[in-house]
Amino acid sequence: MIRFLILAGYFELSMYLYLSGKLDQYINTHYSYLAIIAMVLAFILAIVQLVIWMKNLRLHSHLSGKVAQLTSPMILVFPVLVGLFVPTVTLDSTTVSAKGYYFPTAVGSVGQGESEDGTRVQYLKPDTSLYFTKNAYQKEMKRELQAYQDVDKISISPNNYMEVMELIYLYPDLFAGKDISFTGFVYNEPGHEGYQYLFRFGIIHCIADSGVYGLSTTGNVQPYANNTWVTVTGRIATEYNNQLQQPLPVLHITDSQPVEAPDNPYVYRVF
């Protein structure tokens, strides 16, 4: 009986997340078909377990049957209650500040690090090298670079946001001088006057490898407050960052306009 309840509970929770549109806050939307497959399999296995339990029902004592009748509804309803009453929070600059947002000070790979609890943290640059061998990763990045290498103006959309950001940090010299436009929310790092970060939270595969990705920007006549969603256009340049002790791509803004927050503030890596 307990197996049926667990599988049924998983099915109900997955169905709720899918129908409510909250599933895209946990996994890359391009993998939603896997969640649907898992949901269907859970339902089928739950029915199988229910049939097995009913066949063996006569083997249970009267007391154990009473216990099952009392506890099974609670177990079945629990995952649904979790999905309904535990809120999903959209990440923003408040989340960045609360987590003690910091940058690596040692020269090395930009965009990844390790938090105090030992979990991997990604920021600035999406890093997908973990999912490839070294040679395969270089080959994949060079393949993706071909679409932007000879283009002077690049419009970054939610579909290519993660891809372009990774390429900009990998090949800053090739993107220097190119005009870039994209949308994100503002984060003002203390002690970083004259510059504002423009971010979006992104998911590579699932929430476990998510991070905050974007560029340092400068040139705004009027600085924006944290969490202001802005569409900017500017030119990429490489500047030495004293805090990071390494050169980083910076967007020199030529035009910026406040915009409404998108319906889905997250972006996803497309392979």
N, C-alpha and C positions, 0 to 999 in steps of 0.2 A: 504493500500500500504506500509506503513512504517513497518508493521510487516513482510511482505514479504521481504523487503529490509534487515532488520536486520537478519532474518533467512538465507537468501541467502548469506549475507556477512559472517556470522558465518560459513556456509558451505564452502565457498570459502577459508577463512582463514585456517580452519581446514584441508581442502584438501591440501592446499599449505604446511602447516607444516608437514603433514604426508608424502607427496611425496618428500619433500626436505630433510627429515631425521632430521628436527629440533624439532620434537615433543618430542624426548627423552631428550631434555634439559629443559622440563617443567614438565613432569610427569614420574613416574616410568614406564619403558617400559613394565612391566608385566600387566599394566592397559591400554595398547594401544587399546585393543579391546573395552573398554568403550568409548574411543574417537571416534572410528569408528562407534559404535552404535549411539552416539550423532550426528555424522556427517550425518548419513543416516536419522535419525529422523528429523534433521533440514531441510534436503532437502525435505522430504515428507511434513513437515509442511509448508515450503515455497511455495510448489506447491498448497497446500490447500488454503493458504492465497491469492495466485495469482488468483485462480479460484473465490474466494469470492470477491476479489476486482474487477475483470472483470464483475461479475454479478451486482455489485452495481455501476458500472462506470457511468451509465446513471443518477444516482442520484446526481453526482457532477456537479458543475457549470463549465462553460468554463474556468473561471479564475483559479479555483483550479486545473483544469486539466493541465493548462499551468505551474503552479507552480510545480506540481508533475513531469511534464516532465523535468523541469530544475533541480530540486533538487534530484530526485531519482537516476540518474546515479552517482552523487557525493557520496551519502550515500552508494551505493552499492560498489563503488570502494574503499572507504576509508579503510575498514579492509584489503583489498588486498595490498594497498599501505603500510599500517603499517607493514604487514608481510614481504614485499619485502625490504623496506628501513630502518626499525628499526633493527639494527644488533643484533644478539644473540652473547653474549660474553662468551667464555669459561673461567670459573673461574680458577685462579691459585694463586700463592703466592702473586702476586701484589694485587689481590682482598683482600686477607687476611690482608695485611699491610694497604691497603686503608681503610678498615673497622675498623681499630684500634683493631686488634686481641688481645684478652686478655684472661686470665684464671681466674676462680673463686678463690678467696683467702680464702674464708670461707670453713671450712670442711663441706662437704655435697656431693650431687650427682655430680660426675665428668661427664662433657660432656654436660651440659646444663646451660642456663642462660637467662638473659633478657637484651636486648640491651637498649640504651637510649630512643629509640622511643617506647619501650614497647613490641616489637615483640620478639618472642622466638628465641633464638640462640642455635644451637647445635654445639659442637666441640669435638674433640678427640673420644668420645664414642657415637655411635648411640644409642639413647634412644627411644625404642618403648613402654615403659611402659605406655605412654599416651593412647595407643590404647587397653589396656587390663585392667581388674580388677586386683587388687594386687595378688590374688591367681592364676588367669589365667596366669598372666605374669610370675610368678615364675615357674609354671608348664611348660609353653612353653619354657622358658630358660633352664630348666633342661632337657627337651626333646632334645633340640638342642645340649646341652652339651655332650650328650651321644656319639655323632659322633666323638668327639675330646678328650674325657677324658682319654682314654687309648692309645692315639697315641702320639709318641715321636716327629715325624716330621710332620708339617702341612704346606701344600702349599696353600696359599691364592690366589684365583682367583677372577675375577670380580663377579662371581656368588655367592661366599660365603664371600666376603670381609666384608660386613656390619654385617653379622651374627657373624663371628669370632671376629671382633673388639669389638662388644658389649659383647661377652662372655669373652674376655680377661680382660676387665675392670670390669666385674661383678665378675669374679672368678680369680683374678690375682695369687693367691697362687697355684691354680690347673694348671695354664699354666706356672708357673715358672720352668725353666729348659727345656722346650720344644723348639725345633728348629722350627723357623718360617721363611718362605720366602714369600715376596710379593713385589709388584711394586707400586710406588707412585712418587709424585713430592716433591722436597726438599723445605723446608721453614726454614730459619735461623732466629730464634727469637733473637733480640738484647739482650745482656747480658746473653746469654745462651751458653757460649763458651764450646766447647768440645761435644756439643750435637746438633743434627739436627733433625727436625721433618720431617717425611715422611708421606705425606697426599694424600688423594683422596677426591674429593667432591662427596658426596653421596645424593641420594634422597630416602626418605622413601616411601612417597606416591606421593607428588608433590613438586614443587619448594618451596612452603611455609614452608615445614618441612625439607628442605635440610640443609646440614652442611658440615663441613670439618672434616674428620675422619682419624685417623692414630695413629702412635706411635712416641714417642721420641726415637731417636737412638743415639748410641755412638760407637766409635771404628774405624771410618773411618780414615785411615792414611792421606788421602787427602780430606778435606771437599769439598762438592759440592756447586755450586752457586744455588741461588734460581731458581725454575722452572725446574731444571734438573730432568729428569725422570730417576729413578734408580730402578733396581731390587736388593734386598738385601736378604741375608740369615744371620740369627743370632739366639741367644738364649735369651729367655725372662727371665728377672729378675725384681724383685720389688725393687725400690729405693725410698727413701724419697725425695720428691721435696720441697726444701726450699721455693720456690716461691709460690707453691700451698699449702704448709703446710700440705701435706698428701702423703702417698706412692702411687706411680704410676708404672705401668709396663713400662719397658724400654727394647728395643731390643739392645743387644750387638752384633754388626755386626762382622761376620767372613768372609763374602765375599760380594762384591758389584760391580755391573756393570752398567754403563750408558746405557740407552736404548732409542729408539725412543718413542715419545709420542703415546699412543694408539689412534686408530681412534675415539673411544668414551672415553673421559677421565672420565666420570661419572660412578659411581657404584650405584646399586639399591638394596633395601631390598627385599628379597624373603621370603614370609611366606608360 
